[in-house]
Amino acid sequence: MSPSALMPVQEALDRILQAFTPLETETLPLTAAQRRVLAADIQTPHALPPFANASMDGFALRFADVRQAPARLRVVADIPAGRPVSRPIGAGEAARIATGAPLPPGADVVVPVEHTDQPVRGSGAPLPDQVTIRQAPRHAGENVRAAGSDLPAGATVLRAGHPLRPQDLGMLALLGRETVPVRRRPRIALLSSGDELLPPGQPLAPGQIYDANTTSLSSLITALGGEALPLGIARDDPDDIRSRLQNAVQQGADLILASAGVSVGHRDYIKDLLAAEGRLDLWRINMRPGKPLTFGRYRQAPFIGLPGNPVSAFVGFLVFVRPVLRRMLGLPPHRRQIVTATLDEPVSSDGRETYLRGRLSLREDGWHARLTGHQGSGHLFSLVQANALLILPAGVKSLPEKAVIQAWLFEQDLTLHP
């Protein structure tokens, strides 16, 4: 089949994405919400901090009393953190205050203990009758966290579609929240097929290879916010494949993702099963590697079939499945990190939109690119060495050395981010 008869990559992706919508939400305790995608905007119920407080251990007093040092003041109160305070500070008075303790009425500055004649003496030190301020503060408000100085009441602190990080969860706890609404994780049923495949750890017989796709694809699913439901390795047998696909349906998979069995080989049965027991929406993409990509439904479950070669499956996942996961998680579309690079060697393909494994290096004159070795779709080591995919557009069969090429720095796209 000529490249002109194959579906363009962007058209295929647009058609696939039309079948997916954001998943429903669930409420989780903060301790279980790490890297989950926020499902609603979060506002502050009150100002942060809710009251003016000391940012250092010291003495709370009036700036007007200590414009010049030394100054001797009468100590009238002891204010630990976590205690309410009502006794106001008048002229010539001071209160010993702990970090985080509320500023007493009348006080407008905190002088740290090291600027007084009352250095830190440990917990339980008796309250002095007087304190000498040896170094005057520079201005009113020094060492005071004003009420609302971090955030005013009603401010939006986190927006829907944000993957929650440790600092975000700490912020939610500071707001007094115990739980948070998040998108449910997409359940992705993962199937490898082929009589030649064995799980790692078993002895290989002649003609057999280990299944790499289950490991790499399930790792991608997890890293990008989904839940992998392994279906195992199906034999090249329609009944075995059908049984595993039905298992995915029974588990409530949001997507069935298969590798291998979707091409034109006489033992590639998956495409025929889709046509007979579901729906086949598209097949064969103008892309290299990854032409025999399949999309449709098996019964009520959406289905994407990737090629079996490890590089084709990996690249196909980044191009097609990653955007689907983002759509289900309610995340906005994410632009690839594309840079322009100078080729240090010629590259070629067959006219399909081609993703070549490459290595980018940044020099004084900009990015430079070279291939990481053999570009066969079964050569996974070249992908291990790559930090970019060099993109030959559809219709371009070759570029010479020193030509300019678009390169996709894909490392950041292997994790969940806004």
C-alpha positions as CSV (number, residue, x, y, z in Angstrom):
1,M,0.0,0.0,0.0
2,S,1.4,3.4,-1.0
3,P,1.9,6.1,1.7
4,S,-0.8,8.2,-0.1
5,A,-3.4,5.5,0.8
6,L,-2.5,5.5,4.5
7,M,-4.3,7.7,7.0
8,P,-2.2,10.8,8.1
9,V,-1.0,10.7,11.7
10,Q,-2.9,13.8,12.9
11,E,-6.1,12.7,11.3
12,A,-5.9,9.4,13.0
13,L,-5.2,11.0,16.4
14,D,-8.1,13.4,16.0
15,R,-10.5,10.5,15.2
16,I,-9.2,8.5,18.2
17,L,-9.6,11.3,20.6
18,Q,-13.2,12.0,19.6
19,A,-14.1,8.6,21.3
20,F,-12.9,9.7,24.8
21,T,-14.1,12.1,27.4
22,P,-12.8,12.9,30.9
23,L,-13.5,10.2,33.5
24,E,-15.7,10.6,36.5
25,T,-14.2,12.0,39.8
26,E,-13.6,10.3,43.1
27,T,-12.7,11.8,46.5
28,L,-9.5,10.6,48.2
29,P,-7.7,11.4,51.4
30,L,-4.7,13.6,50.9
31,T,-2.4,10.7,51.8
32,A,-3.6,8.8,48.8
33,A,-3.7,11.6,46.3
34,Q,0.0,11.9,45.3
35,R,0.3,12.5,41.5
36,R,-3.5,12.2,41.0
37,V,-5.1,14.8,38.8
38,L,-7.2,17.4,40.5
39,A,-10.8,17.4,39.3
40,A,-12.0,20.9,40.6
41,D,-10.5,24.3,41.4
42,I,-9.5,24.8,45.0
43,Q,-10.0,28.1,46.8
44,T,-8.8,29.3,50.1
45,P,-11.6,29.3,52.8
46,H,-9.7,31.9,54.8
47,A,-6.7,34.2,54.5
48,L,-3.3,32.7,54.9
49,P,-1.9,33.3,57.4
50,P,-5.3,33.8,59.1
51,F,-3.7,36.2,61.6
52,A,-0.6,38.3,61.9
53,N,2.2,36.3,63.5
54,A,5.9,36.4,64.4
55,S,8.3,35.0,61.9
56,M,11.1,34.7,64.5
57,D,11.5,34.1,68.3
58,G,11.8,37.5,69.9
59,F,9.9,40.4,71.4
60,A,6.7,41.9,70.0
61,L,6.5,45.7,70.5
62,R,5.8,49.1,69.0
63,F,8.2,50.3,66.3
64,A,7.7,53.9,67.7
65,D,9.4,52.8,70.9
66,V,12.6,51.4,69.4
67,R,13.4,53.7,66.5
68,Q,16.8,54.2,68.2
69,A,18.7,51.6,70.2
70,P,19.4,50.8,72.9
71,A,15.9,51.0,74.3
72,R,14.6,49.5,77.6
73,L,11.1,48.2,77.7
74,R,8.9,46.5,80.3
75,V,7.9,42.9,79.5
76,V,4.2,42.4,80.1
77,A,3.3,39.1,78.4
78,D,4.6,35.8,77.2
79,I,3.0,34.6,73.9
80,P,3.6,30.9,72.9
81,A,2.5,29.6,69.5
82,G,-1.0,28.2,69.4
83,R,-2.4,30.4,72.2
84,P,-4.9,33.2,71.8
85,V,-3.7,36.7,72.8
86,S,-5.8,39.6,74.0
87,R,-3.5,41.7,76.2
88,P,-2.6,44.8,74.1
89,I,0.9,46.3,74.0
90,G,1.1,49.9,75.0
91,A,3.9,52.5,74.9
92,G,7.1,51.3,76.5
93,E,5.9,47.7,76.6
94,A,7.0,44.4,75.0
95,A,5.8,40.8,74.9
96,R,8.1,37.8,74.5
97,I,6.8,35.9,71.5
98,A,7.5,32.5,69.8
99,T,7.7,31.9,66.1
100,G,4.2,31.5,64.7
101,A,2.5,33.0,67.7
102,P,-0.2,35.7,67.0
103,L,1.0,39.3,67.2
104,P,-0.7,41.1,70.2
105,P,-2.8,44.2,69.6
106,G,-0.8,47.3,69.5
107,A,2.5,45.6,68.5
108,D,3.7,46.2,64.9
109,V,7.2,44.7,64.9
110,V,9.2,41.7,66.3
111,V,12.8,42.1,67.4
112,P,14.6,38.8,67.4
113,V,16.1,37.6,70.6
114,E,19.7,37.9,69.3
115,H,19.2,41.7,69.0
116,T,18.3,41.9,72.7
117,D,19.9,41.3,76.1
118,Q,17.7,38.2,76.5
119,P,19.3,35.5,74.3
120,V,17.7,32.1,73.8
121,R,17.8,30.1,77.1
122,G,15.8,27.1,76.1
123,S,12.3,26.1,76.9
124,G,10.9,27.1,80.3
125,A,13.2,30.2,80.7
126,P,11.6,32.6,83.1
127,L,10.0,35.7,81.7
128,P,12.2,38.8,82.3
129,D,10.7,41.9,83.8
130,Q,12.5,44.1,81.2
131,V,14.3,43.7,77.9
132,T,16.9,45.9,76.3
133,I,16.7,46.3,72.5
134,R,20.3,46.5,71.3
135,Q,19.6,46.8,67.6
136,A,16.7,48.8,66.3
137,P,14.5,47.3,63.6
138,R,14.6,48.9,60.2
139,H,10.8,49.4,59.8
140,A,7.4,48.5,61.2
141,G,6.3,45.1,60.2
142,E,9.8,43.6,60.3
143,N,9.7,39.9,61.3
144,V,5.9,39.9,61.1
145,R,3.9,37.7,58.8
146,A,0.8,39.9,58.0
147,A,-2.6,38.3,57.8
148,G,-3.3,37.3,54.2
149,S,0.3,38.0,53.1
150,D,0.5,34.5,51.5
151,L,-3.1,34.4,50.1
152,P,-6.3,36.3,50.6
153,A,-9.5,34.5,51.4
154,G,-11.2,33.1,48.3
155,A,-8.1,32.9,46.2
156,T,-7.7,30.0,43.7
157,V,-4.6,28.1,44.8
158,L,-4.9,25.0,42.5
159,R,-6.8,24.5,39.3
160,A,-8.6,21.4,37.9
161,G,-6.3,19.4,35.7
162,H,-3.3,19.8,38.0
163,P,-1.3,16.6,39.0
164,L,-0.9,16.9,42.7
165,R,2.7,17.1,44.0
166,P,3.8,16.9,47.6
167,Q,3.9,20.7,48.0
168,D,0.3,20.8,46.7
169,L,-0.9,18.3,49.2
170,G,0.8,20.2,52.0
171,M,-1.0,23.3,50.8
172,L,-4.3,21.5,50.9
173,A,-3.6,20.3,54.4
174,L,-2.8,23.9,55.4
175,L,-6.2,24.9,54.1
176,G,-7.7,22.3,56.5
177,R,-8.8,19.8,53.8
178,E,-8.8,16.1,54.6
179,T,-9.8,15.0,51.2
180,V,-9.6,16.1,47.6
181,P,-11.6,15.5,44.4
182,V,-9.5,13.8,41.7
183,R,-10.1,12.1,38.3
184,R,-10.4,8.4,38.5
185,R,-7.4,6.6,37.1
186,P,-8.0,5.2,33.6
187,R,-8.0,1.4,33.6
188,I,-6.0,0.2,30.7
189,A,-6.2,-3.5,29.9
190,L,-2.9,-4.6,28.4
191,L,-2.5,-7.5,26.1
192,S,0.5,-9.0,24.3
193,S,0.0,-11.7,21.7
194,G,2.2,-14.2,19.9
195,D,3.3,-17.8,20.3
196,E,6.9,-16.6,20.2
197,L,6.6,-14.5,23.4
198,L,7.5,-15.6,26.9
199,P,7.4,-13.6,30.2
200,P,10.8,-12.7,31.5
201,G,12.3,-15.3,33.8
202,Q,11.3,-18.4,31.9
203,P,13.8,-20.4,29.8
204,L,13.7,-19.6,26.1
205,A,13.1,-22.3,23.6
206,P,14.4,-22.0,20.0
207,G,12.4,-19.3,18.1
208,Q,11.1,-17.6,21.3
209,I,11.8,-14.1,22.7
210,Y,10.9,-12.3,25.9
211,D,7.9,-10.0,26.0
212,A,9.2,-6.5,26.4
213,N,6.0,-4.6,25.6
214,T,4.0,-5.6,28.7
215,T,6.7,-4.2,30.9
216,S,7.4,-1.0,28.9
217,L,3.7,-0.2,28.2
218,S,2.5,-0.9,31.7
219,S,5.3,1.3,33.0
220,L,4.2,4.1,30.7
221,I,0.6,3.7,31.7
222,T,1.5,4.0,35.4
223,A,3.9,6.9,34.9
224,L,1.2,8.8,33.0
225,G,-1.5,8.4,35.6
226,G,-3.3,5.2,34.5
227,E,-3.8,1.8,36.0
228,A,-2.5,-1.2,34.0
229,L,-4.6,-4.3,34.0
230,P,-2.3,-7.0,32.5
231,L,-4.1,-9.6,30.4
232,G,-1.0,-11.7,29.9
233,I,0.3,-13.1,26.6
234,A,-2.3,-14.5,24.3
235,R,-1.5,-17.4,22.0
236,D,-2.0,-17.0,18.3
237,D,-5.5,-18.5,18.7
238,P,-8.8,-16.7,18.2
239,D,-10.4,-18.3,21.2
240,D,-7.6,-17.4,23.6
241,I,-7.5,-13.8,22.3
242,R,-11.3,-13.6,22.6
243,S,-11.2,-14.9,26.2
244,R,-8.6,-12.3,27.2
245,L,-10.5,-9.5,25.5
246,Q,-13.7,-10.5,27.3
247,N,-11.7,-10.5,30.6
248,A,-10.8,-6.9,29.9
249,V,-14.5,-6.0,29.4
250,Q,-15.5,-7.8,32.6
251,Q,-12.8,-5.8,34.5
252,G,-14.4,-2.5,33.3
253,A,-11.4,-1.4,31.2
254,D,-11.6,2.1,29.9
255,L,-9.3,1.1,27.1
256,I,-8.0,-2.2,25.8
257,L,-4.4,-1.8,24.5
258,A,-2.9,-4.6,22.5
259,S,0.5,-5.1,21.0
260,A,0.9,-7.4,18.0
261,G,-1.7,-9.4,16.2
262,V,-3.1,-6.3,14.3
263,S,-1.1,-6.6,11.1
264,V,-1.7,-8.7,7.9
265,G,-0.1,-11.9,9.0
266,H,-2.1,-15.1,8.6
267,R,-2.1,-15.5,12.4
268,D,-3.0,-11.9,13.2
269,Y,-6.5,-12.4,14.5
270,I,-7.3,-9.3,16.5
271,K,-8.4,-7.1,13.6
272,D,-10.9,-9.8,12.5
273,L,-12.2,-10.2,16.1
274,L,-12.9,-6.4,16.2
275,A,-14.7,-6.5,12.9
276,A,-16.8,-9.5,14.0
277,E,-17.5,-8.6,17.7
278,G,-17.1,-4.9,17.9
279,R,-16.2,-2.2,15.4
280,L,-13.1,-1.4,13.4
281,D,-12.8,2.4,12.9
282,L,-9.4,2.8,11.4
283,W,-6.4,0.7,10.4
284,R,-3.0,1.5,8.9
285,I,-1.4,4.9,9.5
286,N,1.0,6.9,7.4
287,M,3.7,6.5,10.0
288,R,7.0,4.8,10.6
289,P,7.4,2.9,12.8
290,G,3.9,1.9,13.6
291,K,1.9,1.7,10.3
292,P,-0.4,-1.2,11.4
293,L,-2.1,0.7,14.2
294,T,-5.7,-0.3,14.8
295,F,-8.5,1.6,16.5
296,G,-12.1,0.5,17.2
297,R,-14.1,-1.2,19.9
298,Y,-14.4,-4.7,21.3
299,R,-17.9,-5.0,22.5
300,Q,-18.4,-1.7,24.5
301,A,-14.7,-1.2,25.3
302,P,-12.5,1.2,23.2
303,F,-9.6,-0.7,21.6
304,I,-6.2,0.5,20.3
305,G,-3.9,-2.1,18.7
306,L,-0.2,-1.2,18.5
307,P,2.4,-3.1,16.4
308,G,4.3,-5.8,18.2
309,N,7.8,-4.6,17.6
310,P,9.0,-2.9,20.8
311,V,10.0,0.4,19.2
312,S,6.8,0.6,17.1
313,A,4.7,-0.1,20.2
314,F,6.6,2.5,22.3
315,V,6.5,5.3,19.7
316,G,2.8,4.4,18.9
317,F,2.0,4.8,22.6
318,L,3.6,8.2,22.8
319,V,1.9,9.5,19.6
320,F,-1.6,8.0,20.2
321,V,-2.2,6.5,23.6
322,R,-0.6,9.3,25.7
323,P,-3.0,11.9,24.4
324,V,-5.9,9.5,25.1
325,L,-4.8,9.1,28.7
326,R,-4.5,12.9,29.1
327,R,-8.1,13.3,27.7
328,M,-9.5,10.7,30.2
329,L,-7.7,12.5,33.0
330,G,-9.1,15.8,32.1
331,L,-5.7,17.2,31.3
332,P,-5.2,19.8,28.5
333,P,-3.5,18.7,25.3
334,H,0.2,19.0,25.7
335,R,2.5,20.2,23.0
336,R,5.5,18.1,22.2
337,Q,8.8,19.7,23.2
338,I,10.1,20.3,19.6
339,V,13.4,21.8,18.8
340,T,15.3,22.5,15.6
341,A,18.5,20.6,15.2
342,T,21.3,20.3,12.6
343,L,21.9,16.8,11.3
344,D,25.4,15.4,11.8
345,E,24.7,12.6,9.4
346,P,22.2,12.0,6.5
347,V,18.8,10.3,7.3
348,S,16.3,8.6,5.2
349,S,12.9,6.9,5.2
350,D,10.2,5.8,2.8
351,G,8.0,8.9,2.7
352,R,5.8,8.1,5.7
353,E,5.8,10.4,8.7
354,T,8.9,9.0,10.4
355,Y,10.2,9.0,13.9
356,L,13.9,8.2,14.0
357,R,15.6,7.5,17.3
358,G,18.3,10.1,17.8
359,R,20.6,11.8,20.2
360,L,20.6,15.5,20.6
361,S,23.5,17.6,21.9
362,L,23.6,21.3,22.6
363,R,26.6,23.1,21.2
364,E,27.5,26.8,20.8
365,D,25.6,27.0,17.5
366,G,22.5,25.2,18.7
367,W,21.2,21.6,18.8
368,H,22.9,18.9,16.8
369,A,21.4,15.5,16.1
370,R,22.6,12.1,15.1
371,L,21.0,8.6,14.9
372,T,21.5,6.2,17.8
373,G,22.1,3.2,15.6
374,H,20.0,0.7,13.6
375,Q,16.5,2.1,13.0
376,G,14.7,-1.3,12.7
377,S,11.5,-1.3,14.8
378,G,12.8,-4.4,16.7
379,H,16.0,-2.7,17.8
380,L,15.1,-1.4,21.3
381,F,18.6,-0.5,22.3
382,S,18.6,2.4,19.9
383,L,15.6,3.8,21.8
384,V,17.4,3.3,25.2
385,Q,20.2,5.5,23.8
386,A,17.9,8.1,22.4
387,N,16.8,11.3,24.0
388,A,14.8,12.5,21.0
389,L,12.8,11.4,18.1
390,L,13.9,13.0,14.8
391,I,10.8,13.7,12.7
392,L,10.8,13.3,8.9
393,P,7.5,14.8,7.7
394,A,5.2,12.8,5.3
395,G,6.5,13.0,1.8
396,V,10.2,13.6,2.8
397,K,12.3,10.6,2.0
398,S,15.7,11.9,3.0
399,L,17.7,14.8,4.4
400,P,21.4,15.3,4.0
401,E,24.1,16.0,6.6
402,K,23.9,19.6,7.9
403,A,20.2,19.8,7.0
404,V,17.8,21.1,9.6
405,I,15.3,18.7,11.2
406,Q,12.6,18.9,13.8
407,A,13.4,16.8,16.9
408,W,11.0,15.8,19.7
409,L,12.7,15.7,23.1
410,F,10.4,13.1,24.5
411,E,11.8,12.4,28.0
412,Q,9.4,14.8,29.7
413,D,6.5,13.1,28.0
414,L,7.2,9.9,29.9
415,T,5.7,11.3,33.1
416,L,2.5,13.0,34.2
417,H,2.6,16.8,34.2
418,P,0.2,19.7,33.5
